[in-house]
Amino acid sequence: MPELPEVETVRRGLASHLNSFVIQQVEILRERAVASPGGVNAFCNGLRGQSVGEWTRRGKYLMASLHQQGTHRTSGVWGVHLRMTGQFQWHDEPSDPCKHTRARFWNEQGQELRFVDMRSFGEMWWVPSGTPIDSVITGLKRLGPEPFSDAFSASYLQRELKGSTRSIKAALLDQSLVAGTGNIYADESLFVAGIAPHTPAGRLSRQQLEKLRDSLVHVLEISIGVGGTTFSDFRDLEGVNGNYGGQAAVYRRTGKDCLTCGTPIERMKLAGRSTHWCPTCQS
């Protein structure tokens, strides 16, 4: 599943390609791709004829402001969640869609934005102007602070994790604690922080939480800079895979020597997810 760096890479690609993109035509090839009230008809009618404005990201959600053509007046919001395998493709020239294409959007010039989703778990929403966004995209209500925000601090983590017996790995995967973090970057940030993933979250000291917070931000910043990870099915709008995979210290390196101490990397199951760690560096 795309995590925060991959979603942020997509956001930047959408912002670049869809600057002043006017949606002239919309085609939905799989109805379940639309999750907003009114279904496909309301979604298509809401987007058709609108100019795409600023793209923002909240956790793993993407949202674009829509404007009436030729004005700056907001006419709604277009929301997207890629889920496990959703991705956008940009096509300058007409081409036949693949069998996993779920939605297509064209402008006056015939350029096309295509939403492709092999597993078909991705969702899109149209939020009418004046309607609270989180009343339609309800998952937004459950999100914790962004990792890069001032709200995500050691003090916040200490308060939220006080007395918690669940593993720190499970806590990092909880979107209500911190928005956008997933399996890859949880493993990597715990390695950088020197914290064993199975450590009960409530036992971490203030100093450890400060280091974990800084490590998570550092790892995410590096991954965003190289366009996300190669370990998933993720591709950017141009079909290019991310480059973070070559820099991973523990993720999917089971049995290989730790890059720091030489101890073989181990793998265990935590919170239903494969977890990779160095038993020496993360003691």
ZADO-1210 file (C-alpha; in nm, 4 decimals, padded with zeros to 6 digits):
<atoms>
<atom x="00.0000" y="00.0000" z="00.0000" code="MET" pos="1"/>
<atom x="00.1348" y="00.3455" z="-00.0824" code="PRO" pos="2"/>
<atom x="00.2458" y="00.5286" z="00.2313" code="GLU" pos="3"/>
<atom x="00.2953" y="00.8976" z="00.2960" code="LEU" pos="4"/>
<atom x="00.6032" y="00.9442" z="00.0699" code="PRO" pos="5"/>
<atom x="00.4374" y="00.7705" z="-00.2244" code="GLU" pos="6"/>
<atom x="00.1133" y="00.9654" z="-00.1799" code="VAL" pos="7"/>
<atom x="00.3080" y="01.2903" z="-00.1519" code="GLU" pos="8"/>
<atom x="00.4930" y="01.2012" z="-00.4742" code="THR" pos="9"/>
<atom x="00.1572" y="01.1497" z="-00.6469" code="VAL" pos="10"/>
<atom x="00.0302" y="01.4799" z="-00.5082" code="ARG" pos="11"/>
<atom x="00.3250" y="01.6646" z="-00.6550" code="ARG" pos="12"/>
<atom x="00.2770" y="01.4927" z="-00.9885" code="GLY" pos="13"/>
<atom x="-00.0922" y="01.5797" z="-00.9978" code="LEU" pos="14"/>
<atom x="-00.0183" y="01.9406" z="-00.9025" code="ALA" pos="15"/>
<atom x="00.2319" y="01.9628" z="-01.1886" code="SER" pos="16"/>
<atom x="00.0274" y="01.7963" z="-01.4616" code="HIS" pos="17"/>
<atom x="-00.3181" y="01.9248" z="-01.3687" code="LEU" pos="18"/>
<atom x="-00.2363" y="02.2919" z="-01.3216" code="ASN" pos="19"/>
<atom x="-00.5459" y="02.4638" z="-01.4683" code="SER" pos="20"/>
<atom x="-00.6670" y="02.1277" z="-01.6058" code="PHE" pos="21"/>
<atom x="-01.0334" y="02.1658" z="-01.7051" code="VAL" pos="22"/>
<atom x="-01.2238" y="01.8386" z="-01.6866" code="ILE" pos="23"/>
<atom x="-01.4253" y="01.8163" z="-02.0070" code="GLN" pos="24"/>
<atom x="-01.5108" y="01.4484" z="-01.9936" code="GLN" pos="25"/>
<atom x="-01.5278" y="01.1828" z="-01.7202" code="VAL" pos="26"/>
<atom x="-01.5707" y="00.8095" z="-01.7646" code="GLU" pos="27"/>
<atom x="-01.6082" y="00.5689" z="-01.4721" code="ILE" pos="28"/>
<atom x="-01.5300" y="00.2111" z="-01.5683" code="LEU" pos="29"/>
<atom x="-01.5918" y="00.0582" z="-01.2263" code="ARG" pos="30"/>
<atom x="-01.8690" y="00.1979" z="-01.0090" code="GLU" pos="31"/>
<atom x="-01.7115" y="00.0963" z="-00.6775" code="ARG" pos="32"/>
<atom x="-01.4281" y="00.3432" z="-00.7455" code="ALA" pos="33"/>
<atom x="-01.6739" y="00.6207" z="-00.6499" code="VAL" pos="34"/>
<atom x="-01.7578" y="00.6299" z="-00.2788" code="ALA" pos="35"/>
<atom x="-01.9380" y="00.9643" z="-00.2431" code="SER" pos="36"/>
<atom x="-02.3156" y="01.0060" z="-00.2071" code="PRO" pos="37"/>
<atom x="-02.5041" y="01.0033" z="-00.5351" code="GLY" pos="38"/>
<atom x="-02.2684" y="00.7530" z="-00.6913" code="GLY" pos="39"/>
<atom x="-02.1228" y="00.7783" z="-01.0394" code="VAL" pos="40"/>
<atom x="-02.3745" y="01.0268" z="-01.1800" code="ASN" pos="41"/>
<atom x="-02.3270" y="01.2836" z="-00.9041" code="ALA" pos="42"/>
<atom x="-01.9484" y="01.2386" z="-00.9175" code="PHE" pos="43"/>
<atom x="-01.9292" y="01.2907" z="-01.2951" code="CYS" pos="44"/>
<atom x="-02.1677" y="01.5851" z="-01.2895" code="ASN" pos="45"/>
<atom x="-01.9752" y="01.7431" z="-01.0031" code="GLY" pos="46"/>
<atom x="-01.6382" y="01.7215" z="-01.1791" code="LEU" pos="47"/>
<atom x="-01.7361" y="01.7798" z="-01.5399" code="ARG" pos="48"/>
<atom x="-01.6571" y="02.1330" z="-01.6596" code="GLY" pos="49"/>
<atom x="-01.4558" y="02.2174" z="-01.3474" code="GLN" pos="50"/>
<atom x="-01.1008" y="02.3500" z="-01.3353" code="SER" pos="51"/>
<atom x="-00.8678" y="02.1579" z="-01.1036" code="VAL" pos="52"/>
<atom x="-00.6959" y="02.3812" z="-00.8486" code="GLY" pos="53"/>
<atom x="-00.4583" y="02.3081" z="-00.5619" code="GLU" pos="54"/>
<atom x="-00.3851" y="01.9489" z="-00.4592" code="TRP" pos="55"/>
<atom x="-00.3371" y="01.8825" z="-00.0885" code="THR" pos="56"/>
<atom x="-00.2590" y="01.5701" z="00.1139" code="ARG" pos="57"/>
<atom x="-00.3893" y="01.4616" z="00.4537" code="ARG" pos="58"/>
<atom x="-00.2343" y="01.1337" z="00.5664" code="GLY" pos="59"/>
<atom x="-00.2838" y="00.9052" z="00.2664" code="LYS" pos="60"/>
<atom x="-00.5779" y="01.1054" z="00.1288" code="TYR" pos="61"/>
<atom x="-00.5452" y="01.3408" z="-00.1689" code="LEU" pos="62"/>
<atom x="-00.7820" y="01.6323" z="-00.2283" code="MET" pos="63"/>
<atom x="-00.8088" y="01.8837" z="-00.5108" code="ALA" pos="64"/>
<atom x="-01.0078" y="02.2046" z="-00.4990" code="SER" pos="65"/>
<atom x="-01.2428" y="02.2483" z="-00.7941" code="LEU" pos="66"/>
<atom x="-01.3290" y="02.5843" z="-00.9483" code="HIS" pos="67"/>
<atom x="-01.5831" y="02.7015" z="-01.1982" code="GLN" pos="68"/>
<atom x="-01.4018" y="02.7480" z="-01.5260" code="GLN" pos="69"/>
<atom x="-01.2574" y="03.0978" z="-01.5569" code="GLY" pos="70"/>
<atom x="-01.3085" y="03.1839" z="-01.1889" code="THR" pos="71"/>
<atom x="-01.1333" y="03.1240" z="-00.8578" code="HIS" pos="72"/>
<atom x="-01.4578" y="03.0445" z="-00.6795" code="ARG" pos="73"/>
<atom x="-01.4467" y="02.6997" z="-00.5193" code="THR" pos="74"/>
<atom x="-01.7167" y="02.4684" z="-00.6500" code="SER" pos="75"/>
<atom x="-01.6258" y="02.1542" z="-00.4619" code="GLY" pos="76"/>
<atom x="-01.3508" y="01.9091" z="-00.3747" code="VAL" pos="77"/>
<atom x="-01.2274" y="01.5970" z="-00.5520" code="TRP" pos="78"/>
<atom x="-01.0984" y="01.3419" z="-00.3007" code="GLY" pos="79"/>
<atom x="-00.8911" y="01.0292" z="-00.3649" code="VAL" pos="80"/>
<atom x="-00.7515" y="00.7409" z="-00.1596" code="HIS" pos="81"/>
<atom x="-00.5197" y="00.5073" z="-00.3521" code="LEU" pos="82"/>
<atom x="-00.5587" y="00.2203" z="-00.1013" code="ARG" pos="83"/>
<atom x="-00.3429" y="-00.0816" z="-00.1930" code="MET" pos="84"/>
<atom x="-00.2738" y="-00.0546" z="-00.5657" code="THR" pos="85"/>
<atom x="-00.4356" y="00.2644" z="-00.6959" code="GLY" pos="86"/>
<atom x="-00.2256" y="00.4872" z="-00.9197" code="GLN" pos="87"/>
<atom x="-00.2699" y="00.7741" z="-01.1637" code="PHE" pos="88"/>
<atom x="-00.1313" y="00.7728" z="-01.5165" code="GLN" pos="89"/>
<atom x="-00.0845" y="01.0722" z="-01.7425" code="TRP" pos="90"/>
<atom x="-00.1391" y="01.0282" z="-02.1180" code="HIS" pos="91"/>
<atom x="-00.0587" y="01.3057" z="-02.3647" code="ASP" pos="92"/>
<atom x="-00.1806" y="01.0961" z="-02.6575" code="GLU" pos="93"/>
<atom x="-00.4866" y="00.8702" z="-02.6945" code="PRO" pos="94"/>
<atom x="-00.4296" y="00.5054" z="-02.6034" code="SER" pos="95"/>
<atom x="-00.6365" y="00.2027" z="-02.5116" code="ASP" pos="96"/>
<atom x="-00.6887" y="00.1609" z="-02.1364" code="PRO" pos="97"/>
<atom x="-00.5637" y="-00.1493" z="-01.9583" code="CYS" pos="98"/>
<atom x="-00.8128" y="-00.3870" z="-01.7954" code="LYS" pos="99"/>
<atom x="-00.7458" y="-00.2372" z="-01.4515" code="HIS" pos="100"/>
<atom x="-00.8460" y="00.1166" z="-01.5520" code="THR" pos="101"/>
<atom x="-01.1226" y="00.2410" z="-01.3206" code="ARG" pos="102"/>
<atom x="-01.1702" y="00.6060" z="-01.4232" code="ALA" pos="103"/>
<atom x="-01.0645" y="00.8417" z="-01.7051" code="ARG" pos="104"/>
<atom x="-01.0549" y="01.2227" z="-01.7148" code="PHE" pos="105"/>
<atom x="-00.9912" y="01.4326" z="-02.0286" code="TRP" pos="106"/>
<atom x="-00.9340" y="01.8018" z="-02.0931" code="ASN" pos="107"/>
<atom x="-01.0090" y="02.0044" z="-02.4082" code="GLU" pos="108"/>
<atom x="-00.6714" y="01.9154" z="-02.5581" code="GLN" pos="109"/>
<atom x="-00.7425" y="01.5436" z="-02.5338" code="GLY" pos="110"/>
<atom x="-00.4875" y="01.4858" z="-02.2610" code="GLN" pos="111"/>
<atom x="-00.5974" y="01.2173" z="-02.0195" code="GLU" pos="112"/>
<atom x="-00.5560" y="01.1413" z="-01.6518" code="LEU" pos="113"/>
<atom x="-00.6258" y="00.7750" z="-01.5881" code="ARG" pos="114"/>
<atom x="-00.6943" y="00.6044" z="-01.2534" code="PHE" pos="115"/>
<atom x="-00.5700" y="00.2450" z="-01.2577" code="VAL" pos="116"/>
<atom x="-00.6258" y="00.0073" z="-00.9665" code="ASP" pos="117"/>
<atom x="-00.5479" y="-00.3628" z="-00.9937" code="MET" pos="118"/>
<atom x="-00.7080" y="-00.4604" z="-00.6604" code="ARG" pos="119"/>
<atom x="-00.9985" y="-00.2148" z="-00.6956" code="SER" pos="120"/>
<atom x="-00.9869" y="-00.0892" z="-00.3354" code="PHE" pos="121"/>
<atom x="-00.9115" y="00.2728" z="-00.4285" code="GLY" pos="122"/>
<atom x="-01.1873" y="00.5292" z="-00.3762" code="GLU" pos="123"/>
<atom x="-01.2817" y="00.8738" z="-00.5056" code="MET" pos="124"/>
<atom x="-01.5250" y="01.1333" z="-00.3752" code="TRP" pos="125"/>
<atom x="-01.6914" y="01.4506" z="-00.4928" code="TRP" pos="126"/>
<atom x="-01.7667" y="01.6931" z="-00.2097" code="VAL" pos="127"/>
<atom x="-02.0062" y="01.9771" z="-00.3044" code="PRO" pos="128"/>
<atom x="-01.9079" y="02.3324" z="-00.2171" code="SER" pos="129"/>
<atom x="-02.0208" y="02.4298" z="00.1325" code="GLY" pos="130"/>
<atom x="-02.0266" y="02.0690" z="00.2562" code="THR" pos="131"/>
<atom x="-01.7754" y="01.9777" z="00.5296" code="PRO" pos="132"/>
<atom x="-01.5172" y="01.7570" z="00.3612" code="ILE" pos="133"/>
<atom x="-01.4945" y="01.5115" z="00.6497" code="ASP" pos="134"/>
<atom x="-01.8710" y="01.4573" z="00.6407" code="SER" pos="135"/>
<atom x="-01.8220" y="01.2908" z="00.3009" code="VAL" pos="136"/>
<atom x="-01.4655" y="01.1590" z="00.3298" code="ILE" pos="137"/>
<atom x="-01.5304" y="01.0292" z="00.6795" code="THR" pos="138"/>
<atom x="-01.1889" y="00.8643" z="00.7223" code="GLY" pos="139"/>
<atom x="-01.0386" y="01.2105" z="00.7676" code="LEU" pos="140"/>
<atom x="-01.2038" y="01.2353" z="01.1095" code="LYS" pos="141"/>
<atom x="-00.9935" y="00.9491" z="01.2432" code="ARG" pos="142"/>
<atom x="-00.6513" y="01.0820" z="01.1443" code="LEU" pos="143"/>
<atom x="-00.3884" y="01.1888" z="01.3919" code="GLY" pos="144"/>
<atom x="-00.1406" y="01.4722" z="01.3305" code="PRO" pos="145"/>
<atom x="00.0883" y="01.4854" z="01.0282" code="GLU" pos="146"/>
<atom x="00.4450" y="01.3681" z="01.1038" code="PRO" pos="147"/>
<atom x="00.5862" y="01.7024" z="00.9878" code="PHE" pos="148"/>
<atom x="00.3511" y="01.9114" z="01.2006" code="SER" pos="149"/>
<atom x="00.4329" y="02.0793" z="01.5317" code="ASP" pos="150"/>
<atom x="00.1509" y="01.8756" z="01.6866" code="ALA" pos="151"/>
<atom x="00.3499" y="01.5552" z="01.6333" code="PHE" pos="152"/>
<atom x="00.5981" y="01.5942" z="01.9170" code="SER" pos="153"/>
<atom x="00.7573" y="01.3835" z="02.1880" code="ALA" pos="154"/>
<atom x="00.5148" y="01.5375" z="02.4367" code="SER" pos="155"/>
<atom x="00.2214" y="01.4322" z="02.2209" code="TYR" pos="156"/>
<atom x="00.3555" y="01.0769" z="02.1867" code="LEU" pos="157"/>
<atom x="00.4233" y="01.0510" z="02.5576" code="GLN" pos="158"/>
<atom x="00.0694" y="01.1605" z="02.6374" code="ARG" pos="159"/>
<atom x="-00.0982" y="00.9351" z="02.3806" code="GLU" pos="160"/>
<atom x="00.1111" y="00.6253" z="02.4538" code="LEU" pos="161"/>
<atom x="00.1111" y="00.6490" z="02.8329" code="LYS" pos="162"/>
<atom x="00.0338" y="00.3072" z="02.9796" code="GLY" pos="163"/>
<atom x="-00.0040" y="00.1444" z="02.6380" code="SER" pos="164"/>
<atom x="00.0933" y="-00.2229" z="02.6227" code="THR" pos="165"/>
<atom x="00.0740" y="-00.2578" z="02.2456" code="ARG" pos="166"/>
<atom x="00.4003" y="-00.2685" z="02.0530" code="SER" pos="167"/>
<atom x="00.5488" y="00.0564" z="01.9285" code="ILE" pos="168"/>
<atom x="00.5348" y="-00.0897" z="01.5761" code="LYS" pos="169"/>
<atom x="00.1577" y="-00.1373" z="01.6082" code="ALA" pos="170"/>
<atom x="00.1246" y="00.2160" z="01.7439" code="ALA" pos="171"/>
<atom x="00.3074" y="00.3668" z="01.4463" code="LEU" pos="172"/>
<atom x="00.0687" y="00.1881" z="01.2085" code="LEU" pos="173"/>
<atom x="-00.2306" y="00.3440" z="01.3851" code="ASP" pos="174"/>
<atom x="-00.3467" y="00.6316" z="01.1637" code="GLN" pos="175"/>
<atom x="-00.5186" y="00.7944" z="01.4611" code="SER" pos="176"/>
<atom x="-00.1779" y="00.8336" z="01.6285" code="LEU" pos="177"/>
<atom x="00.0138" y="00.9631" z="01.3262" code="VAL" pos="178"/>
<atom x="-00.1247" y="01.0073" z="00.9766" code="ALA" pos="179"/>
<atom x="00.0363" y="00.8437" z="00.6765" code="GLY" pos="180"/>
<atom x="00.2916" y="00.6075" z="00.8294" code="THR" pos="181"/>
<atom x="00.2842" y="00.2463" z="00.7119" code="GLY" pos="182"/>
<atom x="00.4836" y="-00.0737" z="00.7365" code="ASN" pos="183"/>
<atom x="00.7972" y="00.0237" z="00.5456" code="ILE" pos="184"/>
<atom x="00.8686" y="00.3536" z="00.7160" code="TYR" pos="185"/>
<atom x="00.7701" y="00.2271" z="01.0602" code="ALA" pos="186"/>
<atom x="01.0379" y="-00.0428" z="01.0320" code="ASP" pos="187"/>
<atom x="01.2964" y="00.1994" z="00.8972" code="GLU" pos="188"/>
<atom x="01.2335" y="00.4737" z="01.1549" code="SER" pos="189"/>
<atom x="01.2464" y="00.2279" z="01.4452" code="LEU" pos="190"/>
<atom x="01.5851" y="00.1069" z="01.3184" code="PHE" pos="191"/>
<atom x="01.7191" y="00.4619" z="01.2941" code="VAL" pos="192"/>
<atom x="01.5903" y="00.5324" z="01.6454" code="ALA" pos="193"/>
<atom x="01.7444" y="00.2117" z="01.7831" code="GLY" pos="194"/>
<atom x="01.4122" y="00.0875" z="01.9249" code="ILE" pos="195"/>
<atom x="01.2994" y="-00.2756" z="01.9066" code="ALA" pos="196"/>
<atom x="00.9630" y="-00.2921" z="01.7256" code="PRO" pos="197"/>
<atom x="00.8039" y="-00.5196" z="01.9867" code="HIS" pos="198"/>
<atom x="00.8784" y="-00.2796" z="02.2748" code="THR" pos="199"/>
<atom x="00.5554" y="-00.1869" z="02.4587" code="PRO" pos="200"/>
<atom x="00.4797" y="00.1685" z="02.3497" code="ALA" pos="201"/>
<atom x="00.4059" y="00.2868" z="02.7026" code="GLY" pos="202"/>
<atom x="00.7529" y="00.1919" z="02.8242" code="ARG" pos="203"/>
<atom x="00.9438" y="00.4270" z="02.5967" code="LEU" pos="204"/>
<atom x="01.1191" y="00.7159" z="02.7674" code="SER" pos="205"/>
<atom x="01.0808" y="01.0794" z="02.6684" code="ARG" pos="206"/>
<atom x="01.4297" y="01.0657" z="02.5152" code="GLN" pos="207"/>
<atom x="01.3412" y="00.7589" z="02.3087" code="GLN" pos="208"/>
<atom x="01.0196" y="00.9215" z="02.1872" code="LEU" pos="209"/>
<atom x="01.2091" y="01.2328" z="02.0826" code="GLU" pos="210"/>
<atom x="01.4524" y="01.0201" z="01.8858" code="LYS" pos="211"/>
<atom x="01.1696" y="00.8204" z="01.7285" code="LEU" pos="212"/>
<atom x="00.9869" y="01.1352" z="01.6231" code="ARG" pos="213"/>
<atom x="01.3031" y="01.2777" z="01.4642" code="ASP" pos="214"/>
<atom x="01.3876" y="00.9446" z="01.2986" code="SER" pos="215"/>
<atom x="01.0436" y="00.9092" z="01.1430" code="LEU" pos="216"/>
<atom x="01.0546" y="01.2611" z="00.9995" code="VAL" pos="217"/>
<atom x="01.4086" y="01.2023" z="00.8692" code="HIS" pos="218"/>
<atom x="01.3185" y="00.8732" z="00.6973" code="VAL" pos="219"/>
<atom x="01.0040" y="01.0195" z="00.5419" code="LEU" pos="220"/>
<atom x="01.1906" y="01.3247" z="00.4126" code="GLU" pos="221"/>
<atom x="01.4533" y="01.1056" z="00.2472" code="ILE" pos="222"/>
<atom x="01.1900" y="00.8865" z="00.0821" code="SER" pos="223"/>
<atom x="00.9897" y="01.1833" z="-00.0463" code="ILE" pos="224"/>
<atom x="01.3101" y="01.3190" z="-00.1967" code="GLY" pos="225"/>
<atom x="01.3651" y="01.0028" z="-00.4012" code="VAL" pos="226"/>
<atom x="01.0009" y="00.9549" z="-00.5031" code="GLY" pos="227"/>
<atom x="00.8936" y="00.6795" z="-00.2653" code="GLY" pos="228"/>
<atom x="00.9810" y="00.3122" z="-00.2495" code="THR" pos="229"/>
<atom x="01.0474" y="00.0426" z="-00.5074" code="THR" pos="230"/>
<atom x="00.9050" y="-00.2272" z="-00.2790" code="PHE" pos="231"/>
<atom x="00.5396" y="-00.1833" z="-00.3734" code="SER" pos="232"/>
<atom x="00.3422" y="-00.1594" z="-00.6968" code="ASP" pos="233"/>
<atom x="00.3700" y="00.2169" z="-00.6707" code="PHE" pos="234"/>
<atom x="00.4409" y="00.4246" z="-00.9819" code="ARG" pos="235"/>
<atom x="00.4262" y="00.8001" z="-01.0279" code="ASP" pos="236"/>
<atom x="00.2220" y="00.9651" z="-01.3053" code="LEU" pos="237"/>
<atom x="00.4976" y="00.8942" z="-01.5578" code="GLU" pos="238"/>
<atom x="00.5175" y="00.5264" z="-01.4608" code="GLY" pos="239"/>
<atom x="00.8455" y="00.5669" z="-01.2730" code="VAL" pos="240"/>
<atom x="00.9141" y="00.3601" z="-00.9611" code="ASN" pos="241"/>
<atom x="01.0530" y="00.5195" z="-00.6444" code="GLY" pos="242"/>
<atom x="01.4168" y="00.4869" z="-00.5415" code="ASN" pos="243"/>
<atom x="01.4010" y="00.4484" z="-00.1634" code="TYR" pos="244"/>
<atom x="01.4234" y="00.0673" z="-00.1826" code="GLY" pos="245"/>
<atom x="01.7960" y="00.0779" z="-00.2437" code="GLY" pos="246"/>
<atom x="01.8466" y="00.2737" z="00.0792" code="GLN" pos="247"/>
<atom x="01.6383" y="00.0564" z="00.3142" code="ALA" pos="248"/>
<atom x="01.8303" y="-00.0590" z="00.6214" code="ALA" pos="249"/>
<atom x="01.6003" y="-00.3392" z="00.7415" code="VAL" pos="250"/>
<atom x="01.2790" y="-00.3621" z="00.5384" code="TYR" pos="251"/>
<atom x="01.2771" y="-00.6844" z="00.3310" code="ARG" pos="252"/>
<atom x="01.6390" y="-00.7574" z="00.4238" code="ARG" pos="253"/>
<atom x="01.5627" y="-01.0694" z="00.6309" code="THR" pos="254"/>
<atom x="01.8782" y="-01.2766" z="00.6849" code="GLY" pos="255"/>
<atom x="02.1079" y="-01.0148" z="00.5338" code="LYS" pos="256"/>
<atom x="02.3787" y="-00.8473" z="00.7395" code="ASP" pos="257"/>
<atom x="02.2849" y="-00.5292" z="00.9203" code="CYS" pos="258"/>
<atom x="02.4507" y="-00.2384" z="00.7453" code="LEU" pos="259"/>
<atom x="02.5630" y="-00.1021" z="01.0822" code="THR" pos="260"/>
<atom x="02.6765" y="-00.4015" z="01.2893" code="CYS" pos="261"/>
<atom x="02.6672" y="-00.7066" z="01.0628" code="GLY" pos="262"/>
<atom x="02.4046" y="-00.8982" z="01.2633" code="THR" pos="263"/>
<atom x="02.1532" y="-01.0818" z="01.0389" code="PRO" pos="264"/>
<atom x="01.8262" y="-00.8899" z="01.0058" code="ILE" pos="265"/>
<atom x="01.5318" y="-01.0734" z="01.1621" code="GLU" pos="266"/>
<atom x="01.1643" y="-01.0814" z="01.0697" code="ARG" pos="267"/>
<atom x="00.8571" y="-01.1260" z="01.2887" code="MET" pos="268"/>
<atom x="00.4836" y="-01.0648" z="01.2721" code="LYS" pos="269"/>
<atom x="00.3486" y="-00.7659" z="01.4646" code="LEU" pos="270"/>
<atom x="-00.0020" y="-00.6235" z="01.4292" code="ALA" pos="271"/>
<atom x="-00.0511" y="-00.8667" z="01.1422" code="GLY" pos="272"/>
<atom x="00.2368" y="-00.7157" z="00.9432" code="ARG" pos="273"/>
<atom x="00.5847" y="-00.8404" z="00.8584" code="SER" pos="274"/>
<atom x="00.8335" y="-00.6529" z="01.0747" code="THR" pos="275"/>
<atom x="01.2068" y="-00.6310" z="01.0044" code="HIS" pos="276"/>
<atom x="01.4671" y="-00.5351" z="01.2635" code="TRP" pos="277"/>
<atom x="01.8248" y="-00.5750" z="01.3862" code="CYS" pos="278"/>
<atom x="01.8335" y="-00.7485" z="01.7277" code="PRO" pos="279"/>
<atom x="02.1688" y="-00.5845" z="01.8066" code="THR" pos="280"/>
<atom x="02.1103" y="-00.2243" z="01.6985" code="CYS" pos="281"/>
<atom x="01.7522" y="-00.2302" z="01.8288" code="GLN" pos="282"/>
<atom x="01.8070" y="-00.3995" z="02.1623" code="SER" pos="283"/>
</atoms>
